[in-house]
Amino acid sequence: MRKIKFIALHCSDSDNPLHDNINTIREWHTLRGFTGPDGIKGSQDDNGYHWFIDKKGTLHKGRDEQYVGAHVKNHNRFSIGVCFSGRTFKDFHTDQFNTGRKLIIDLLKKYNLTKSDVILHRTLDPGKTCPNFTLAQFWNEGK
């Protein structure tokens, strides 16, 4: 297994209800050439994120965690990518944050990390606004 140093939080940057699914993300990533380790487009591995959380708070598996993702340029080797469906803070739902917190807590334990190892995409790429919520909002929304 590869060494994981942090978990990066993302948003899908769309509030279109038709985009609220992992298959749309997979399609977008396939079009951008995000093939997985098997090199085959159309496999789960061409999703750059390891996890996707839809508006209902349902967790969907993307790329297997054992494989390097394609979600933070120059920082994928040591990270896990988690994407929330939505564009702006008002688009996200409490169920998403509840699912996200549970997932992140499980990942922190699995990889022996701390809350300080959870980062926002924009932290590593200042040209981005993703995920369009703060860590405080993530950890506290709906509690």
N, C-alpha and C positions, 0 to 999 in steps of 0.2 A: 504494500500500500504506500502511496506517496505521502509525504509530510504535508499536513495542512497547518497553515499559520494564521489564516483568518477566513471569515465568512463575509462575503460582500452582498449587500442588499440592493435590489434593483426594482424598477417598475417597468411595465410593458410599454409605457408612454402612449397608451390608447385607452379611451373610455368608451369605445365602440363595443356594444354588447356582443357583436359577432367575433370580436377578438379575445373574448374571455375564455380561452381554452389553450391548452398546451400545443395542440396541432397547428394553430395559427403561428405561435412562436416558432415552432419547428419549421414551418413553411418559410417564414421570414429569414431564419438562420440558414436554411438550405439555399435560399436565393443569394445569400451573402457568402456562400461557400464554406460554412461552418461544418465540414464533415467530421465525423468522429474517428476514433482510432481504427475502425474497420474500413474507412475510406468510402463507405457506401452512403450515398445520399438517400434519405428516407428512413434511416434507422433512428432509434431514439438518441443515438449519439450525435446526430447533427443539430440537436438542441444545445445551444451554448451554456444554458443554465442546468444546474443539477436538480433544482426543484422549482416548481411553479405553483402559486396559490391563487385560485380563481376567486371571483367576487363572493361566492357562497362560502369561502373558506376551505374548499376542498383542496387537498394537497395532491399534486401530480408529480411523478418522478420524471425527470428529464435524463440528462446524461448520467451514467453511473459515476458515483463519487470516486471510483478508482482511477478514472480518466480525467485528464486536464480539461477544464472547461474552456469556453470561448465567450467570456463575459466582461473581462476587465483587461484591456490591452496592456501587455507587459507584466501582468500580475496574476495570470491564470494558473501558473505552475503549482502554487502553494495555497490555492483558495477553493472555496465552495461557493457557487453562485445561486442565490435564491431570488426569484422574481415574483413580484406582486402584480396582479392584473390591475391596471389603472394608470391614470396620468397625473392627477393632482391630489392633494391630501383629501379633499372632499369626495373624491371618487372611491377611496378605499373604505372598507367596511370592518366593523369590529370583529366579525368572524375571521376575516383575513389575518388581522393582527393576533388574534387568539391562536390560530393555527400556526402562524409564523413564530410566535414566542415559544410554543411547545416544540416546534421543529428546531429552532435555534438552541434552546436549552438542551435538547437531545444531542445536537451536533457538538455543542461545547463540551459535553461530557465525553462523547465518543472520541473527540480529538484532543482532549485535555487542554481546552482553551478557556478563556475568561470573557466576560462581557466586553472588555476592552478590545477583544479580537473580532468584534462585530463592527463592520465599517459600512459606510454608504458609498456607492459607486462614485459619486461626485468627489469624494475625498481623494481618490486616486486619479481622477480625471476632472480637473477643475473646469473644463469646458462643458461639463454635463451638469444637469440639475437633478438627475436620477439619484434616488427614487422619489424625490419630491415630498418626502416627509423627513422628520428629524429622528435621531435615535431616541430622544425623550418621548416623542409621539409613538414610536414603535413599542417601546417598553411599557408605556402607560395607557395607551388607547384602549378604552372599553373595560378597564379594570375596575 
